């Protein structure tokens, strides 16, 4: 698969996402945010970091970067987009995912390993997991509390679009312990924990590796 990892000013997990994709056997390319060409990518990754220094609010400026037009077209064509941490914030700001990420409930930056449960395997990024599997991922964010109105939360629950949920301790106070969600078409996924930083047991966990295998996509094109 061809994977485009978008770099914004302030991205700091772009190389981790790049290496996670390469480690899974894919052809990965770093795409600058001012580009309007995703270079024929099958999959787009929006990495973590602090795009534009989180001015205004995380993701609020990055949503206007030229590359986001191409990301919108990619998503609207039903092709896969994964937003991790700041990438999740950008997807919500760009209205490719519902809801918002706001300041952590305890008003402190959190950086530690957490556990999440796979709630849905019906996405290109979670097809390699068993439903209910508990994973160990690191988090590193100050604005990771997922919020949405009650109607949106009920719809996400009803349609099986909550992809990951925190189990044990909720690190940021996210509503309904939501750690990640999917779009209506299930091709756009955002999550706050960092699977790209958990692809090798040497760094504390390899639980993120299956996310970058893109199992459902590989099966579809094989």
N, C-alpha and C positions, 0 to 999 in steps of 0.2 A: 504494500500500500504506500501511496505518497502522502506524507504528513507535512502540513504547514504549521509551524510554531510561530505565532505572531509576537513580535517584540514591540512593546510600547516604551516610551521614555519612563524609566523607573521599574520596568520588569526586572525581577531578580531570580525567578525560577525558570527562565526560558531555557537555559542550558540543561537543567535537570529534565525538563519535558522533552527536549531534543534527544538527550541520551536515553531516556526511557523508551521513546519510539524506536530509536536506532537499535537499542538492546533487544527489542522484540522482533527485529528483523526487517523493519520498514525503512523506506527512503525518506529521510527527514530534511526539511529546509527551514531555515530561519527567515521570516518575512518581516521586513520593517513596516511599521504602522502607516507610513505614508504611501506605501504601495497600494495599487488598486487591483493587483493581479495575485491570485493565490497559486499561480504556477501549476495548475492542473491537479491540485491536491484532492485526494479522496477524503481526507480527514483534516479538520482544523482544530488546533489546540490554542486556547488563550491561557497563558501561564499566570502564575502568581507574581506578586510584587506590589508596587505602589505607583501605578500608572499616573503620570503627571503629578507625582508627589501627593496623591489623594486630595488635591485642592478641590474645594467645594465639598465633595464627598467622593468616596472611592468609586471609580468607574464613570463618574459623571462627565468628565472631559474626554476620556478615551472613547466613549461611545460615538463621538463626532470625528474620530480619526478616519482618514480616507479608506483605510482597509476595511472598515466596518460595513461599507456598502457591499463589498465582495463577500464578507461573512454573512450578511443578510441574504444575499442571493444564494449562497451555498446552502444555508439553512432552509430557505424557502423551497429549494429543489429537493429537499428531503435528505440531504447529505449530512454526515455527522460533524457535530461541533461539541467540543468539551471545554468548559471553562472551569479553571481550578483557582479557588481563593479569589484573588483580584479578578481573574477571568470570569468567575461566577458573578461578581459584582457588576462587571461590564455587561454581561448578558442580561442581567435584570435591568440595568439602566437603559440598555438598548431595546428593552421590551421583547427580547427573544425568549425570556423566561418571566413568569409572573412573580410578584412580591418584591421585596427589597432586603438588603443586608444593612443593618444598622449597628450602632455602637454596642459592644458587648455589655450584657446586663450589669456586670461588676465594674464597668468602665476602665478595665485594665487590658493591656495587651496580653495574650496568652500564647505560649509556645511550649508544647509538650505532646507526647503521644496520647491519643484517645482511641476508644473503640467505637466502631460503627457497625450496624447490621445492614446487610444487603436486603432491601425491601422489594426491589424489582429487578428481574433479569431481562426485561423486555426492552433493552437499549443496546446499541452497538458496543457500549463500554462495560456492561455488566453481564453480557451473555456468557462469559467464561466462569461465572460464579454460580454457586447454588443459592437459591433463595434462603434467607435466614442465616447465611454464613456471617460470622462476626470477624471483622478485620481490624488490624492495628495500623493506624495512620498517624503521622504527626500533624498538628495544626500550628499556625503562626499568623495570628490576625488580631486586630483591635476592633474590627467592624464586621463580625461574623454572625451576628444574631439574625436569623431569618425571621421575617415578619410578613404577614399578609392579612387581608381582611378575612372574616370568617367564611364567607362564600367561596373565596379562592382556596382556603385550606380544605374545606369540605370537598371541593371539586378535585383537588390533588389527591385526597384520600380515596374518593369514589372511583377515580379513573386510574388508580395505581401508579401515580406519577411521582410519589415520594420514593426516591431511589435509594437513599441512605438515611439512616436514623441513628443518632447517638444512643449508645447503651451504656449503662453505668452513669458516669458523670457527664452532664451537659456542659461543655466548656464556655458557652457564651450566652445561654438563656434562650436559644432558638425556640420558637413556637413549635409545639408538638415534637420537640427533639429533632427537628429536621436538619440533616447535614447535607442533603443533596436532592435535587428535583430534576424532572425531565419536562420537555415541551410536550404539547399535545400529540405531535407526531413521533415522540420518543427519540428523535434524532439529535436533539440539543439537550445536553446534560450539564448541570453546574453543581459543584460541591465545594465546601470550604476546606476540608482536610486535603492533604497533599499526597496523593498516590504516587506521584513521580518521585517523591523522596522516600518511597518505601518499595523499591524494586530489587533490593539486595539485602539479604540477611545481615551482612556486615554493618549496615547502618541501622539495624534494629528491627527491620521487618521487610519481607518480600511480598507482602499481601497486595501491593499495588500492581505487581507485574501483569496479572491477567487483564487489567483495564486497558493495557496498551497492546494486547494481542489482537484486539478488535475481532474477536472470534466470529461474530455473526457476519461481519463484512467479508472476512476471509473466506467463509463458507459460501457466501453469495457469489463471489467472483471466481472461485476455484472451478 
